[in-house]
Amino acid sequence: MASLDRVKVLVLGDSGVGKSSLVHLLCQNQVLGNPSWTVGCSVDVRVQ
């Protein structure tokens, strides 16, 4: 069995540019239909 590599990614940018939507698309493989403002921080995990 192959070992799992761990990668941590920090996404930074101006407000309203789509950071949460991009991370949701990469982690959940679906477009975020009606995104709301993220206040503070958000953590998403993708395991392959």
C-alpha positions, -999 to +999 in steps of 0.1 A: +000+000+000+013+034-009+019+060+018-003+091+019+013+125+013+000+153+034-003+188+019-016+219+037-028+248+015-035+283+028-058+304+005-055+342+009-071+370-010-094+400-010-130+397+002-155+386-024-131+370-049-142+334-045-117+318-022-143+296-004-159+287-037-126+276-051-117+255-021-152+239-020-149+231-057-115+214-052-125+195-020-161+186-028-159+184-066-190+205-070-198+242-075-211+260-045-246+271-056-254+300-033-223+310-014-225+331+017-198+353+033-172+334+053-166+351+086-133+341+103-119+309+088-131+277+072-114+243+071-121+218+043-104+183+039-100+162+008-087+126+011-077+107-019 
